[in-house]
Amino acid sequence: MSKASAPVVRKAASVSLDSALLDEARALDVDVSSACERGLAEQVAETRAERWRRENAEAIASFNDYVERNGLPLARYRPF
């Protein structure tokens, strides 16, 4: 049995877009709201990932240094 996902709550937002691009999108029957939402979702994911990399850079560098000095912690269990 699968869980139904929660309904998405929509909120109006005012955005400014390149007028030529908007005209072309409308001429092609592009759903501008959906296209903007997809683009915004991609930007949010990219920004979240970059923030995570910055916040964890010290730990990643520390682990990479450990691996360089000591090898992979479970390397002896690797079958190859």
C-alpha positions, 0 to 999 in steps of 0.5 A: 500500500503506498502513501498518498503524497500531501497536496502541494500548496500553491502561492502566487508570486510576482516575477519579472521575465525576459519579454521575448522569452515569455512571448515565445513560451506563450506562442509554444503553449508552454506552461510558464508557471510549471516551467518557472517552478521546475527552474526554481526547484533546480536552482534550490537543489543546486544552492542547497548542494553547494551550501552543504559542500561549503559547510562540510568542506573541513570534514571532507578534507579531513577524511580525504587526508586520513584516507591518503595517510591510512588508506580506506578504512575497510579496504581489507574487506574489498573483494577486488 
